């Protein structure tokens, strides 16, 4: 990356951070949506926001998209009866009269950098198929001419998931997925009442399309260590076991190149780290209600938690406590009986220890540290039982 592009990128990152801070102050309890829309702008991927009416879903995206001074922006409230012309432009009558069927597309979806489709899943197949082509191939057929579509990012706002197969295909292209809820905190609610409800304006920050594109180019330089690939594999396996979420091969590639690299860059890192995988909670769920399970999976794999390990330790502690109780009750009167009990308990603890050692072999990052600590604790429990057997204090 040459110095000029690098300079534009650094300037763009600073301006993005400035705008994000301002938006978080204005739009209360909307940080995840604000952040994901920003990542979509840099990573050039699409976002869906699902939630009831009046939750600022489209307003947040519009505030972001309008903050880029020289970008073209398009927004449309969708419904099944919306005329094709309102998305892709009216027929050019003058050209039609001389036998050319083309549209005046300037200012419509095929010529814009950023697009919002409000109630986007209410679209019909006639509307959605050419939109999919704009999203997937960045092409639009205008008469006999193939037009390059400059689309960087598209946001769909909806109060429901799509129902038809065509819309499911559209849904699958939404890498960012945010479920939006009403404000839940009383103080935030009271503060919101002091807002005028108008669309905030951030054009004065001076973010340009050239800077946005430079940040996108810089994101390609972010390193992705091998442990990130292993983590994604484990996440996919666990999702399959729990029957939640989605991560097909195409999406896995998108997650690395469009989402995780950008998340690392915007958080000030030159390398994708396990901590950055937390953002996947707003990407890999498939059905509403799965988010908690996916968050648990991410915590397990990335080392944010070790829920399974806590259960194993609890089981190991119960075995040790049982052994100690039997030592107090039986060992003096019948040391042989206690020896048999201690032997069985040692076998049970050793099985837990061996399974934990196997986990260490495939664990990564902070999660590996948690499992190593668990291994040490169980090993110490085995020693405690051995000491009870020998009569040591």
C-alpha positions as CSV (number, residue, x, y, z in Angstrom):
1,X,0.0,0.0,0.0
2,X,1.5,3.3,-1.0
3,X,1.8,6.2,1.3
4,X,-1.0,8.3,-0.2
5,X,-3.5,5.4,0.2
6,X,-2.2,4.6,3.7
7,X,-2.7,8.3,4.7
8,X,-6.3,8.3,3.4
9,X,-7.0,5.1,5.2
10,X,-5.7,6.4,8.6
11,X,-7.7,9.6,8.1
12,X,-10.8,7.5,7.2
13,X,-10.4,5.3,10.3
14,X,-10.2,8.4,12.6
15,X,-13.3,9.9,11.0
16,X,-15.2,6.6,11.3
17,X,-14.3,6.4,15.0
18,X,-15.4,10.0,15.5
19,X,-18.8,9.4,13.8
20,X,-19.3,6.1,15.7
21,X,-18.7,7.9,19.0
22,X,-21.2,10.6,18.1
23,X,-23.8,8.1,16.9
24,X,-23.5,6.1,20.1
25,X,-24.2,9.2,22.1
26,X,-27.3,10.0,20.1
27,X,-28.8,6.6,19.4
28,X,-29.0,5.0,22.8
29,X,-28.6,1.2,23.2
30,X,-27.9,0.8,19.5
31,X,-24.2,0.3,19.6
32,X,-24.2,-3.1,18.0
33,X,-26.2,-2.0,15.0
34,X,-24.1,1.2,14.7
35,X,-20.9,-0.8,14.7
36,X,-22.1,-3.5,12.3
37,X,-23.3,-0.9,9.7
38,X,-19.9,0.7,9.9
39,X,-18.1,-2.6,9.4
40,X,-20.4,-3.3,6.4
41,X,-19.3,0.1,4.9
42,X,-15.7,-0.8,5.2
43,X,-15.9,-4.5,4.5
44,X,-18.4,-3.9,1.6
45,X,-20.9,-6.4,2.9
46,X,-24.7,-6.2,3.6
47,X,-26.5,-5.9,6.8
48,X,-30.0,-6.8,8.0
49,X,-31.7,-5.2,11.0
50,X,-34.7,-7.1,12.4
51,X,-37.1,-5.5,14.9
52,X,-40.4,-3.7,15.4
53,X,-41.3,-0.3,14.1
54,X,-39.9,2.9,15.5
55,X,-36.5,1.4,16.6
56,X,-34.2,3.7,14.4
57,X,-33.1,0.8,12.2
58,X,-33.2,2.8,8.9
59,X,-32.3,6.1,10.6
60,X,-29.0,4.7,11.8
61,X,-28.0,3.3,8.4
62,X,-29.1,6.6,6.7
63,X,-27.1,8.7,9.1
64,X,-24.0,6.5,8.4
65,X,-24.5,6.5,4.6
66,X,-25.2,10.2,4.4
67,X,-22.0,10.9,6.4
68,X,-19.9,10.2,3.3
69,X,-19.9,13.4,1.5
70,X,-19.4,12.3,-2.1
71,X,-21.3,9.0,-2.0
72,X,-24.6,8.3,-3.8
73,X,-27.4,7.0,-1.5
74,X,-30.7,5.4,-2.2
75,X,-33.6,4.4,0.1
76,X,-36.9,2.8,-0.7
77,X,-39.8,1.5,1.4
78,X,-40.6,-1.9,-0.2
79,X,-43.9,-3.6,-0.7
80,X,-45.0,-6.4,-3.1
81,X,-46.8,-3.9,-5.4
82,X,-43.9,-1.4,-5.7
83,X,-43.4,-0.6,-9.4
84,X,-40.1,-1.8,-10.9
85,X,-39.5,1.8,-12.0
86,X,-39.1,3.0,-8.4
87,X,-36.1,0.8,-7.8
88,X,-34.4,0.7,-11.2
89,X,-35.6,3.9,-12.9
90,X,-38.3,4.7,-15.4
91,X,-38.2,3.7,-19.0
92,X,-36.4,6.2,-21.2
93,X,-39.3,7.3,-23.5
94,X,-37.1,9.0,-26.0
95,X,-35.0,5.9,-26.5
96,X,-38.1,3.7,-26.5
97,X,-39.6,5.7,-29.4
98,X,-36.5,4.8,-31.5
99,X,-36.7,1.2,-30.6
100,X,-34.3,1.0,-27.5
101,X,-35.8,-0.3,-24.3
102,X,-33.6,1.3,-21.6
103,X,-34.1,3.0,-18.3
104,X,-33.0,6.2,-16.7
105,X,-31.2,4.6,-13.9
106,X,-29.3,7.7,-12.6
107,X,-30.1,8.2,-8.9
108,X,-31.7,4.8,-8.6
109,X,-30.4,1.5,-7.0
110,X,-28.0,0.5,-9.9
111,X,-26.0,3.7,-9.6
112,X,-25.7,4.1,-5.8
113,X,-22.9,3.3,-3.4
114,X,-25.2,2.7,-0.4
115,X,-28.8,1.4,-0.3
116,X,-31.5,1.0,2.3
117,X,-34.4,-1.3,1.6
118,X,-36.9,-0.6,4.3
119,X,-39.2,-3.6,4.9
120,X,-36.9,-5.3,2.3
121,X,-38.4,-8.7,2.8
122,X,-41.7,-7.6,1.6
123,X,-40.3,-7.4,-2.0
124,X,-41.5,-9.7,-4.7
125,X,-39.4,-11.9,-7.0
126,X,-39.5,-9.4,-9.9
127,X,-37.9,-6.8,-7.6
128,X,-35.6,-9.1,-5.7
129,X,-33.9,-11.0,-8.6
130,X,-32.2,-8.0,-10.3
131,X,-31.4,-6.6,-6.8
132,X,-29.6,-9.9,-6.0
133,X,-27.6,-9.5,-9.2
134,X,-26.6,-6.0,-8.1
135,X,-25.6,-7.4,-4.8
136,X,-23.8,-10.5,-6.0
137,X,-22.3,-9.5,-9.3
138,X,-22.4,-5.7,-9.1
139,X,-24.1,-5.7,-12.6
140,X,-27.4,-4.5,-13.9
141,X,-28.7,-5.1,-17.4
142,X,-30.1,-1.9,-18.9
143,X,-31.5,-2.7,-22.3
144,X,-28.6,-4.3,-24.1
145,X,-26.0,-2.8,-21.9
146,X,-24.3,-4.3,-18.9
147,X,-23.9,-1.6,-16.3
148,X,-21.3,-1.7,-13.5
149,X,-23.1,-1.2,-10.1
150,X,-20.9,0.7,-7.6
151,X,-22.8,-0.7,-4.6
152,X,-20.6,-1.0,-1.5
153,X,-23.2,-1.9,1.2
154,X,-26.9,-2.5,1.5
155,X,-29.1,-2.6,4.6
156,X,-32.4,-4.4,4.8
157,X,-34.7,-3.3,7.7
158,X,-37.5,-5.6,8.5
159,X,-39.8,-6.8,11.3
160,X,-39.6,-10.4,10.2
161,X,-37.4,-13.0,8.6
162,X,-38.0,-13.7,4.9
163,X,-40.5,-16.4,3.9
164,X,-40.0,-17.2,0.2
165,X,-37.1,-19.1,-1.3
166,X,-36.1,-16.0,-3.4
167,X,-36.0,-13.9,-0.3
168,X,-34.1,-16.7,1.6
169,X,-31.4,-16.3,-1.1
170,X,-31.4,-12.6,-0.4
171,X,-31.1,-13.3,3.4
172,X,-28.1,-15.5,2.8
173,X,-26.2,-12.5,1.4
174,X,-26.7,-10.6,4.7
175,X,-23.4,-11.1,6.5
176,X,-24.3,-8.7,9.3
177,X,-27.5,-9.7,11.3
178,X,-28.7,-7.5,14.1
179,X,-31.9,-8.1,16.2
180,X,-33.0,-4.7,17.5
181,X,-35.0,-4.3,20.7
182,X,-36.8,-1.3,22.3
183,X,-34.7,0.7,24.8
184,X,-34.7,-1.3,28.1
185,X,-33.0,1.0,30.5
186,X,-35.1,3.7,32.3
187,X,-32.3,6.4,32.3
188,X,-31.7,5.8,28.5
189,X,-35.4,6.0,27.9
190,X,-35.6,9.3,29.8
191,X,-32.6,10.7,27.9
192,X,-34.1,9.6,24.6
193,X,-37.2,11.7,25.3
194,X,-34.9,14.8,25.1
195,X,-34.0,14.0,21.5
196,X,-35.9,15.9,18.7
197,X,-36.3,12.7,16.7
198,X,-34.6,14.2,13.7
199,X,-31.9,12.6,11.5
200,X,-28.5,13.6,12.9
201,X,-26.0,15.0,10.3
202,X,-22.3,14.0,10.3
203,X,-21.2,15.3,7.0
204,X,-19.2,18.0,8.8
205,X,-16.7,15.3,9.9
206,X,-15.6,15.2,6.3
207,X,-15.5,11.5,5.6
208,X,-15.0,10.8,1.8
209,X,-15.7,7.8,-0.4
210,X,-12.0,7.8,-1.3
211,X,-11.1,7.4,2.4
212,X,-13.7,4.6,2.9
213,X,-12.2,2.7,-0.1
214,X,-8.7,3.2,1.3
215,X,-9.7,1.8,4.7
216,X,-11.2,-1.2,2.8
217,X,-7.9,-1.7,1.0
218,X,-6.0,-1.5,4.3
219,X,-8.2,-4.2,5.8
220,X,-6.9,-6.7,3.2
221,X,-3.4,-6.4,4.9
222,X,-4.7,-7.6,8.3
223,X,-3.0,-10.9,9.2
224,X,-5.2,-13.9,9.9
225,X,-3.3,-16.5,12.1
226,X,-3.9,-20.2,11.7
227,X,-5.6,-20.4,15.1
228,X,-8.5,-18.3,13.7
229,X,-9.2,-20.9,11.1
230,X,-9.1,-23.6,13.7
231,X,-11.5,-21.6,15.9
232,X,-13.9,-21.1,13.0
233,X,-13.8,-24.9,12.3
234,X,-14.6,-25.6,16.0
235,X,-17.4,-23.0,16.0
236,X,-19.0,-24.6,12.8
237,X,-18.8,-28.1,14.4
238,X,-20.4,-27.0,17.6
239,X,-23.2,-25.1,15.7
240,X,-23.9,-28.3,13.8
241,X,-24.1,-30.3,17.1
242,X,-26.4,-27.7,18.6
243,X,-28.4,-27.3,15.3
244,X,-28.1,-23.5,15.3
245,X,-26.6,-20.9,13.0
246,X,-25.1,-21.2,9.6
247,X,-21.5,-21.1,8.3
248,X,-21.2,-22.6,4.9
249,X,-17.9,-22.5,3.0
250,X,-18.8,-19.2,1.2
251,X,-19.8,-17.6,4.4
252,X,-16.6,-18.7,6.2
253,X,-14.5,-17.0,3.6
254,X,-16.7,-13.9,3.9
255,X,-16.3,-13.9,7.7
256,X,-12.5,-13.8,7.4
257,X,-12.1,-11.4,4.6
258,X,-15.1,-9.0,4.9
259,X,-15.9,-9.1,8.7
260,X,-13.0,-10.2,10.9
261,X,-10.2,-8.4,9.1
262,X,-12.3,-5.2,9.3
263,X,-13.2,-5.7,12.9
264,X,-9.5,-6.1,13.7
265,X,-8.5,-3.0,11.8
266,X,-11.2,-0.8,13.3
267,X,-10.2,-2.0,16.8
268,X,-6.6,-1.0,16.1
269,X,-5.0,-4.4,15.6
270,X,-2.8,-5.6,12.7
271,X,-3.9,-9.2,13.3
272,X,-7.2,-10.9,13.8
273,X,-7.3,-12.2,17.4
274,X,-9.7,-14.6,19.1
275,X,-11.3,-11.7,20.9
276,X,-12.4,-10.3,17.5
277,X,-14.6,-13.4,17.0
278,X,-17.1,-12.0,19.4
279,X,-18.5,-10.0,16.5
280,X,-19.7,-13.3,14.9
281,X,-22.6,-13.3,17.4
282,X,-24.1,-10.7,15.1
283,X,-23.5,-12.7,11.9
284,X,-23.8,-16.4,12.1
285,X,-27.2,-16.9,13.6
286,X,-29.9,-18.2,11.3
287,X,-33.2,-18.0,13.4
288,X,-34.3,-15.6,16.0
289,X,-33.7,-17.0,19.5
290,X,-30.4,-18.7,18.6
291,X,-28.2,-15.8,19.6
292,X,-27.7,-17.0,23.3
293,X,-26.6,-20.5,22.2
294,X,-24.2,-19.0,19.6
295,X,-22.8,-16.6,22.2
296,X,-22.1,-19.6,24.4
297,X,-20.4,-21.5,21.6
298,X,-18.2,-18.4,20.9
299,X,-17.3,-18.2,24.5
300,X,-16.4,-21.8,24.7
301,X,-14.2,-21.8,21.6
302,X,-12.6,-18.4,22.0
303,X,-11.8,-18.7,25.6
304,X,-14.3,-16.1,26.9
305,X,-15.7,-18.9,29.1
306,X,-15.4,-22.6,29.8
307,X,-18.9,-23.7,30.7
308,X,-18.2,-27.3,29.9
309,X,-15.0,-27.1,32.0
310,X,-17.0,-25.7,35.0
311,X,-19.3,-28.7,34.8
312,X,-16.4,-31.1,34.6
313,X,-14.7,-29.4,37.6
314,X,-18.0,-29.6,39.6
315,X,-18.2,-33.3,38.8
316,X,-14.6,-33.8,39.9
317,X,-15.1,-31.9,43.1
318,X,-18.1,-34.0,43.9
319,X,-16.0,-37.2,43.5
320,X,-13.3,-35.7,45.8
321,X,-15.8,-34.7,48.4
322,X,-17.4,-38.1,48.4
323,X,-14.0,-39.7,48.9
324,X,-13.2,-37.4,51.8
325,X,-16.6,-38.2,53.4
326,X,-16.0,-41.9,53.1
327,X,-12.5,-41.5,54.5
328,X,-14.0,-39.9,57.5
329,X,-16.8,-42.5,57.9
330,X,-15.1,-45.8,56.8
331,X,-11.3,-45.7,56.8
332,X,-10.7,-46.2,60.5
333,X,-13.0,-49.2,60.9
334,X,-12.6,-50.7,57.5
335,X,-9.5,-49.4,55.6
336,X,-9.9,-52.1,53.0
337,X,-13.4,-50.9,52.0
338,X,-12.1,-47.4,51.9
339,X,-9.3,-48.4,49.7
340,X,-11.8,-49.9,47.2
341,X,-13.8,-46.7,47.2
342,X,-10.7,-44.6,46.8
343,X,-9.6,-46.7,43.9
344,X,-12.9,-46.4,42.1
345,X,-13.0,-42.6,42.7
346,X,-9.4,-42.3,41.4
347,X,-10.4,-44.1,38.2
348,X,-13.3,-41.7,37.8
349,X,-11.1,-38.7,38.3
350,X,-8.4,-40.1,36.0
351,X,-11.0,-40.5,33.2
352,X,-11.9,-36.8,33.6
353,X,-8.2,-35.9,33.7
354,X,-7.5,-37.9,30.5
355,X,-10.4,-36.2,28.7
356,X,-9.2,-32.8,29.8
357,X,-5.7,-33.6,28.5
358,X,-7.2,-34.5,25.1
359,X,-9.0,-31.1,25.1
360,X,-5.7,-29.3,25.7
361,X,-4.3,-30.8,22.5
362,X,-6.9,-29.1,20.2
363,X,-7.6,-25.9,22.3
364,X,-6.3,-22.5,21.3
365,X,-5.8,-19.1,22.8
366,X,-7.2,-18.2,26.2
367,X,-9.4,-21.3,26.1
368,X,-6.3,-23.4,26.2
369,X,-5.2,-21.6,29.3
370,X,-8.5,-22.3,31.0
371,X,-8.4,-26.0,30.2
372,X,-4.7,-26.3,31.4
373,X,-5.9,-24.8,34.7
374,X,-8.7,-27.3,34.9
375,X,-6.2,-30.1,34.2
376,X,-4.0,-29.0,37.0
377,X,-6.9,-28.8,39.5
378,X,-8.1,-32.3,38.6
379,X,-4.6,-33.7,38.8
380,X,-4.3,-32.1,42.3
381,X,-7.6,-33.9,43.3
382,X,-6.1,-37.2,42.2
383,X,-3.1,-36.5,44.5
384,X,-5.4,-35.6,47.4
385,X,-7.0,-39.0,47.2
386,X,-3.6,-40.7,47.0
387,X,-2.6,-38.9,50.1
388,X,-5.8,-40.1,51.8
389,X,-4.9,-43.6,50.9
390,X,-1.5,-43.4,52.4
391,X,-2.9,-41.7,55.5
392,X,-1.0,-38.5,54.9
393,X,-2.4,-35.3,56.4
